[in-house]
Structure formats: structure tokens, C-alpha cells
Amino acid sequence: QVQLEESGGGLVQTGGSLRLSCTASGRSFGTYGMGWFRQAPGKDREFVGSISRSGDSTWYDDSVKGRFTIFRDNAKMMMYLQMNSLKPEDTGVYYCAGPPPTWDYWGRGTQVTVSS
């Protein structure tokens, strides 16, 4: 079974930075595009961004564009979400998922809390 596991969440202050990691196992990691989603308390899951199989292309929701960066290291079977200039509205559980467009595999999530 394909497994995805997030790590790196935590508590940061407004304006701070955090880097999330997603480790994949059970599949050929470099064969698939992947993405990040998040879910704030009481809200629906929303798309954060995604990255192509090779890492050459990325897509971001407008709410994080210019602040968040997705990159991957296929040799290490890892994908990352670098989050800068964090805002309280970025608070939520962050999930890695793949592959697009069906997003059949998900990690358990990691909590990100941004205090004001």
C-alpha cells in the first residue's frame, strides 16, 4: 500500500516560517505529481499547491502564492512545503497527497498553528 507521511508542523508566530516534509513509500515517487492541501477548523479542505512529477512545474492557490514554495527531491522520495510570512489564517492541518488529478493517497496530516 502506498504511504504518505507529513512532518514538520508546529506553532509559529505571524510572519514566521515553517517547512513541512512529506515522505513517500510503496511506490515510484518520481513517477507522480503530488500536492499539498490544508483544512482549517470548521472549514472544508482546500488546495494549497502541487508539483509535477519532475519538479519542474508548480501550481499554487492564490492565498499562498508568493509565500509558499513546493519542491521535491525524488532521490530522497520527499516533497516539501516551505511556508514563509505565515498568517493566522494559514492555521490548519496540512496534508500531502497524490497523484493528481484523483488524489487517491493521503497522509495523516500535520498541524500548523500560526499565532497572532
N, C-alpha and C positions, 0 to 999 in steps of 0.2 A: 504494500500500500504506500502511496506517495505521502510523505510527511513534510509539513512546513512548520517551522518554529520561529517565533519572533522573540527578540530580546532587546534590551536597552531602554525600556521605558522607565519613567521616574517622574519626580517632581522638580519643576524648574520655575523660575520667576519669569514674568513678562519680559520679553526681549532676549531671553536666553536661548541656548541651543541644545539640541539633543540629537543623537544618531541612533536610529533603530537598525537592527540587523534581522535578516531572515535567512535561515539555513534550510536548504532543501535536501531531501534524501529520497531514495527509492525510485528515482527517475533520472533521465539525462537532462540535467539542469540547463545546460546551454542550448537545448533544443527549443525551449519555450519562452515566450514572453511572460512577464509577471507584473504584478501591480500591488499597490497599497490602498487599503480602504480604512475608514475610521467610523466609529459610532459614538456619538456623544450621549450622555444620559438623557433618556426620554426622546431621543431622536432616531431617525432612520439611518441605516448605514449609508455612507456616501463615498464616492470615488475620490481618491486623493491624487493618484497618478499611476503611471505604468511605464514599463520599459520593454523595448523589443528584445528578441532573443539574443542578439549580439551586443546589446547595449548602445547601439548607435543612435537610437531614437527614443525620445521620452515624451510623455504627454502628462499634463497637469491640470487639475481643476483650477479655475481662476482664483479661488480663495487662497491657494497656496503658491501660485505662480510667482516666481521671484524670491521666494523664501525657502522653499523646499527643493531638494535635489535628490533624484533617484539614480543610483548607479549599481552596477553589479560586477562581481568577479566570478566568472563561470568556472575558473580553475579551482576556486575555493568553494564553489556551489553556494554562493551567498549573494544576497541582494540587500541594499542599504537604502535607508531614507534619512538624509541629512536635513534636519529641521533647524532653521535659523529664524531670528526675530519672532520668537513664539509669542502667541497671544492667548488670552484665556479661552477664546472660542476654539482654539486648537485642542482643547482638552477632550479626551475620549479614549476608547480602546482602539488601538491600531492593529490591523490585520494585514498580513501578506497573503496573497492569493495568486492562483494561476491555473492554467494559462488563459489568456483572452481567446475568444470572446465569451466563453461559457463560465469561466471561473469555477472550475469543478473542485479545486483543492484550496483549503484554507488552514491557516494556523489558528491557534487558540487565542491569540491576541496578547498585546502588552499595553498596560495602562500608561497614558501620558497625561499628566496634570500640570497645567500652567496656572500659577497663582498670580493674582493681580497686585 
